[in-house]
Amino acid sequence: MTNAAAALKPIRLFRTGTFTSVEGVKVSLGEGDLAAIAASYDPAANPAPLVIGHPQLNDPAYGWIDRLEVQGDELLAYPDPAQLEPSFAEAVKAGRYAKVSAQFYPPDNPHNPTPGQFYLKHVGFLGAHAPGVKGLGRVSFAAGDAGDLVTFEQEKVMPPTDDNKDARKDWEASFAEREQSLAEREERIAERERAAAEKAAKERHDANVSFAEGLLKEAKIKPEGKALLVGVLDALGGDDVVSFGEGVADMSPRAALMKIFDTAQPLVSLGEIAADDGKAIDGQLASFAAPAGYEVDPARAAIFAKAAALQAENPKLGWMEAVRRAGG
């Protein structure tokens, strides 16, 4: 298959960023990840073939990848010109393949020759029939290889050569159109993700407000503490579970803080008590947590409870004004 004219330009496989594979797996790779993939590629021990589509069993190999290289933010594959099938190379140069699709072993795939990082499995060319060439080497794909793989399709990455100007012009127009379509698709996906995140955040905020209002009604927090508590709960965000040590159930920091407040004793108890004359004091107060050896003046405690209730109804009301209105 040696043919100097059969040499192909480098193939763009991947670029830095976060993308969703054909299998629906979201993958994020940075420059360091691409560099590691390129450095670990071993064409002698585990070469990646050039194939048509994504074969499951034995299929012809129309060439092999000689090396991987990172240029800028892209991972490029260089086909070995000495192992390219000429008619296949000519079909690629003529622009007969709409897409090039690279398939990788994920880091935890049992067949991955470099566990812990992605490894190129093969490069598939999509969009045309395979050249009718006999005697090509065949590639053996184990049945177990079919699962747990990630595939990234690139729009046709190798334009027709300059000597085919009409085909190149059509390719450039088609490429620009596909690039715009892909950009619009990615923006739609990002917009859906933003909307879902905003909806989840609002639902958590509403739940936090409801929780704080419940604590306020039970006199477990002061009115001025409501906004502070809601702000802290909002900042704690989602429900990622952490461990709090032996004897304590695993839960999110947000859930742990809510549990602390939920099980706290009220600052005052809003039951009904009787004054010295045996009459109820506004139906407001039954007891007040006081240190040992001290007593709480029921009348003053009742004023405190009434002021707290007034401020709960009108958060903009200052505390001293609430006490004054309550009779203090």
PLY file of the C-alpha trace (Angstrom):
ply
format ascii 1.0
element vertex 328
property float x
property float y
property float z
element edge 327
property int vertex1
property int vertex2
end_header
0.00 0.00 0.00
3.04 2.29 -0.10
2.23 5.34 -2.17
3.68 8.81 -1.62
0.69 10.40 -3.37
-1.62 8.72 -0.88
-0.46 10.87 2.05
-3.32 12.49 3.97
-3.42 15.69 5.97
-3.66 15.42 9.77
-7.09 14.42 11.07
-8.75 16.55 13.76
-9.99 14.18 16.46
-10.93 16.36 19.42
-10.47 19.80 20.95
-10.43 21.07 24.51
-13.79 21.64 26.13
-16.86 19.71 27.23
-18.76 17.65 24.66
-21.39 14.91 24.56
-20.35 11.76 22.72
-22.48 9.83 20.25
-23.28 7.44 23.11
-24.58 10.33 25.26
-21.58 10.52 27.59
-20.48 14.04 28.61
-16.69 14.33 28.48
-14.48 17.28 29.48
-10.87 17.35 28.32
-8.25 20.07 28.81
-4.90 20.65 27.16
-3.18 18.38 29.68
-5.60 15.55 28.89
-4.99 15.85 25.15
-1.24 15.91 25.72
-1.47 12.74 27.83
-3.53 10.95 25.14
-0.99 11.93 22.48
2.00 10.92 24.59
0.58 7.51 25.53
-0.34 6.50 21.98
1.79 3.50 20.92
1.56 2.68 17.19
3.73 -0.41 17.63
1.84 -2.09 20.47
-1.69 -0.74 20.06
-2.13 1.03 16.71
-5.44 2.65 15.79
-6.72 1.67 12.32
-8.51 3.78 9.72
-11.85 2.10 9.04
-15.19 2.74 7.37
-17.87 3.46 9.97
-17.53 1.80 13.37
-17.06 -1.96 12.83
-18.06 -4.45 15.50
-16.06 -7.51 14.39
-13.45 -8.08 11.65
-13.35 -5.26 9.09
-10.70 -4.05 6.64
-8.12 -1.53 7.76
-7.49 1.12 5.09
-4.53 2.51 6.98
-3.12 3.10 10.46
-2.47 6.11 12.66
1.25 6.75 12.96
1.16 9.32 15.78
-1.00 11.78 17.71
-0.06 15.39 18.27
-1.55 18.38 20.06
-1.59 21.66 18.15
-3.19 24.61 19.92
-6.34 23.23 21.52
-6.80 20.31 19.11
-5.76 16.66 19.08
-4.54 15.64 15.61
-3.95 12.17 14.19
-1.31 11.58 11.50
-1.98 8.59 9.18
1.07 6.56 8.20
1.48 7.24 4.43
3.31 3.96 3.98
0.26 2.01 5.13
-2.53 3.91 3.37
-4.63 2.13 0.75
-4.35 4.46 -2.30
-7.96 4.34 -3.53
-9.20 5.02 0.00
-6.82 7.98 0.29
-8.05 9.35 -3.03
-11.68 9.03 -1.90
-10.85 10.98 1.25
-9.03 13.68 -0.72
-11.99 13.98 -3.09
-14.20 14.86 -0.14
-16.44 11.77 -0.33
-16.61 11.38 3.44
-18.84 13.84 5.29
-17.54 13.02 8.75
-14.58 11.57 10.57
-15.47 9.85 13.82
-12.88 8.96 16.46
-13.69 6.26 18.99
-11.83 6.09 22.31
-11.47 3.64 25.15
-12.60 5.43 28.34
-10.16 5.42 31.28
-12.00 2.60 33.09
-12.63 0.34 30.08
-11.15 -3.13 30.78
-9.72 -3.28 27.24
-7.98 0.09 27.54
-4.21 -0.41 27.05
-3.54 2.69 29.18
-5.94 2.51 32.16
-6.73 5.83 33.76
-6.89 7.91 30.58
-8.52 7.85 27.14
-6.89 5.83 24.35
-7.68 6.03 20.63
-9.39 2.83 19.44
-9.94 3.63 15.77
-10.81 6.42 13.35
-13.98 5.83 11.32
-14.81 7.58 8.05
-18.52 8.11 7.48
-20.59 9.08 4.48
-19.46 6.88 1.59
-19.23 3.24 0.60
-15.99 1.42 1.26
-13.64 1.24 -1.75
-13.81 -2.10 -3.51
-10.28 -3.14 -2.69
-9.22 -6.70 -2.06
-6.42 -8.04 0.09
-6.58 -5.43 2.84
-5.49 -6.31 6.35
-8.37 -6.91 8.73
-8.85 -5.52 12.19
-10.08 -7.76 14.98
-12.54 -6.10 17.36
-13.36 -8.24 20.37
-17.09 -8.54 21.12
-16.53 -6.98 24.54
-15.09 -3.86 22.94
-18.49 -2.79 21.71
-19.67 -1.50 25.08
-18.49 1.36 27.23
-16.81 3.38 24.48
-17.00 7.07 23.63
-17.20 8.32 20.05
-16.76 11.89 18.82
-17.77 12.82 15.31
-16.11 15.69 13.51
-17.52 17.21 10.36
-15.32 16.41 7.39
-11.91 17.59 8.54
-9.92 17.09 5.35
-11.00 19.32 2.46
-10.48 18.33 -1.15
-7.05 19.20 -2.49
-6.42 22.53 -4.21
-6.39 20.93 -7.66
-10.11 20.13 -7.26
-11.34 23.72 -6.89
-15.05 23.08 -7.45
-15.16 20.31 -4.85
-13.17 22.45 -2.43
-15.54 25.41 -2.86
-18.56 23.19 -2.20
-16.80 21.68 0.81
-16.03 25.09 2.31
-19.64 26.23 1.97
-20.94 22.97 3.41
-18.41 23.06 6.24
-19.39 26.61 7.24
-23.06 25.64 7.24
-22.41 22.58 9.42
-20.23 24.60 11.81
-23.05 27.10 12.28
-25.55 24.29 12.81
-23.32 22.69 15.44
-22.81 26.02 17.22
-26.58 26.61 17.31
-27.14 23.10 18.63
-24.57 23.57 21.40
-26.18 26.89 22.34
-29.61 25.23 22.59
-28.19 22.52 24.82
-26.45 25.12 26.99
-29.66 27.15 27.25
-31.62 24.08 28.38
-28.97 23.33 30.98
-29.06 26.94 32.22
-32.86 26.87 32.45
-32.80 23.59 34.37
-30.17 24.93 36.79
-32.15 28.14 37.36
-35.34 26.17 37.99
-33.59 23.89 40.50
-32.05 26.91 42.27
-35.44 28.64 42.54
-37.06 25.50 43.93
-34.32 25.23 46.56
-34.65 28.93 47.41
-38.43 28.65 47.82
-37.94 25.61 50.07
-35.34 27.51 52.11
-37.69 30.48 52.57
-40.51 28.18 53.66
-38.21 26.43 56.13
-37.00 29.72 57.64
-40.55 31.03 57.94
-41.50 27.85 59.79
-38.63 28.37 62.24
-39.72 31.97 62.74
-43.26 30.94 63.57
-41.89 28.44 66.09
-39.70 31.18 67.60
-36.54 29.19 66.83
-34.95 32.18 65.11
-35.35 35.92 65.43
-36.97 37.83 62.57
-33.66 39.37 61.53
-32.19 35.87 61.25
-34.58 34.77 58.50
-32.80 36.46 55.61
-29.40 35.37 56.92
-30.47 31.74 57.19
-32.04 31.72 53.72
-28.86 33.26 52.27
-26.65 30.61 53.88
-28.92 27.76 52.74
-28.95 29.15 49.19
-25.14 29.39 49.22
-24.81 25.75 50.31
-26.40 24.88 46.98
-27.23 21.32 46.01
-27.48 18.01 47.76
-23.96 16.54 47.49
-23.65 14.18 50.46
-20.70 14.39 52.85
-19.70 12.31 55.84
-19.90 13.89 59.30
-18.19 11.08 61.19
-19.12 7.95 63.08
-22.65 7.82 64.45
-23.93 10.61 62.19
-25.84 9.87 59.02
-24.32 11.12 55.80
-26.15 14.14 54.40
-25.60 17.35 52.49
-24.30 20.42 54.39
-27.62 22.12 53.61
-29.60 19.25 55.13
-27.30 19.19 58.18
-27.83 22.88 58.88
-31.59 22.50 58.48
-31.55 19.59 60.90
-29.70 21.64 63.52
-32.30 24.41 63.37
-35.22 22.01 63.07
-34.30 20.25 66.33
-33.41 23.46 68.23
-35.39 24.62 71.25
-37.56 27.72 70.74
-36.20 31.01 72.00
-39.61 31.39 73.63
-42.58 29.06 73.92
-45.70 30.56 72.45
-48.20 28.68 74.61
-50.63 30.32 77.03
-49.71 31.07 80.67
-51.43 32.78 83.55
-50.20 35.93 85.32
-50.18 36.43 89.05
-53.88 37.23 88.97
-54.64 33.96 87.19
-55.52 35.53 83.85
-53.89 34.61 80.61
-51.39 37.13 79.25
-52.50 37.67 75.63
-52.37 33.91 75.09
-48.73 34.33 74.12
-46.27 32.65 76.45
-45.97 29.49 78.49
-42.28 29.43 79.37
-38.90 31.01 78.67
-35.59 29.19 78.74
-33.65 30.84 81.59
-30.41 29.85 83.35
-30.65 27.90 86.61
-31.37 30.12 89.59
-33.09 32.79 87.52
-36.72 33.51 86.80
-38.33 35.19 83.83
-40.86 37.97 84.28
-43.93 36.55 82.45
-45.18 39.99 81.49
-41.87 40.95 79.87
-41.61 37.56 78.17
-45.11 38.07 76.78
-44.05 41.49 75.41
-41.03 39.84 73.77
-43.22 37.20 72.12
-45.76 39.76 70.94
-42.98 41.97 69.52
-41.50 38.98 67.70
-44.89 38.18 66.21
-45.36 41.79 65.10
-41.95 41.83 63.45
-42.65 38.49 61.74
-45.77 40.03 60.20
-43.85 43.15 59.17
-40.15 42.37 58.56
-39.38 46.04 57.91
-40.50 46.94 61.43
-37.55 47.72 63.69
-37.19 45.69 66.87
-37.51 48.61 69.29
-40.61 49.85 67.51
-42.08 46.33 67.68
-41.41 46.23 71.44
-43.02 49.65 71.84
-46.13 48.55 69.98
-46.26 45.39 72.07
-46.45 47.53 75.19
-42.83 47.53 76.25
0 1
1 2
2 3
3 4
4 5
5 6
6 7
7 8
8 9
9 10
10 11
11 12
12 13
13 14
14 15
15 16
16 17
17 18
18 19
19 20
20 21
21 22
22 23
23 24
24 25
25 26
26 27
27 28
28 29
29 30
30 31
31 32
32 33
33 34
34 35
35 36
36 37
37 38
38 39
39 40
40 41
41 42
42 43
43 44
44 45
45 46
46 47
47 48
48 49
49 50
50 51
51 52
52 53
53 54
54 55
55 56
56 57
57 58
58 59
59 60
60 61
61 62
62 63
63 64
64 65
65 66
66 67
67 68
68 69
69 70
70 71
71 72
72 73
73 74
74 75
75 76
76 77
77 78
78 79
79 80
80 81
81 82
82 83
83 84
84 85
85 86
86 87
87 88
88 89
89 90
90 91
91 92
92 93
93 94
94 95
95 96
96 97
97 98
98 99
99 100
100 101
101 102
102 103
103 104
104 105
105 106
106 107
107 108
108 109
109 110
110 111
111 112
112 113
113 114
114 115
115 116
116 117
117 118
118 119
119 120
120 121
121 122
122 123
123 124
124 125
125 126
126 127
127 128
128 129
129 130
130 131
131 132
132 133
133 134
134 135
135 136
136 137
137 138
138 139
139 140
140 141
141 142
142 143
143 144
144 145
145 146
146 147
147 148
148 149
149 150
150 151
151 152
152 153
153 154
154 155
155 156
156 157
157 158
158 159
159 160
160 161
161 162
162 163
163 164
164 165
165 166
166 167
167 168
168 169
169 170
170 171
171 172
172 173
173 174
174 175
175 176
176 177
177 178
178 179
179 180
180 181
181 182
182 183
183 184
184 185
185 186
186 187
187 188
188 189
189 190
190 191
191 192
192 193
193 194
194 195
195 196
196 197
197 198
198 199
199 200
200 201
201 202
202 203
203 204
204 205
205 206
206 207
207 208
208 209
209 210
210 211
211 212
212 213
213 214
214 215
215 216
216 217
217 218
218 219
219 220
220 221
221 222
222 223
223 224
224 225
225 226
226 227
227 228
228 229
229 230
230 231
231 232
232 233
233 234
234 235
235 236
236 237
237 238
238 239
239 240
240 241
241 242
242 243
243 244
244 245
245 246
246 247
247 248
248 249
249 250
250 251
251 252
252 253
253 254
254 255
255 256
256 257
257 258
258 259
259 260
260 261
261 262
262 263
263 264
264 265
265 266
266 267
267 268
268 269
269 270
270 271
271 272
272 273
273 274
274 275
275 276
276 277
277 278
278 279
279 280
280 281
281 282
282 283
283 284
284 285
285 286
286 287
287 288
288 289
289 290
290 291
291 292
292 293
293 294
294 295
295 296
296 297
297 298
298 299
299 300
300 301
301 302
302 303
303 304
304 305
305 306
306 307
307 308
308 309
309 310
310 311
311 312
312 313
313 314
314 315
315 316
316 317
317 318
318 319
319 320
320 321
321 322
322 323
323 324
324 325
325 326
326 327
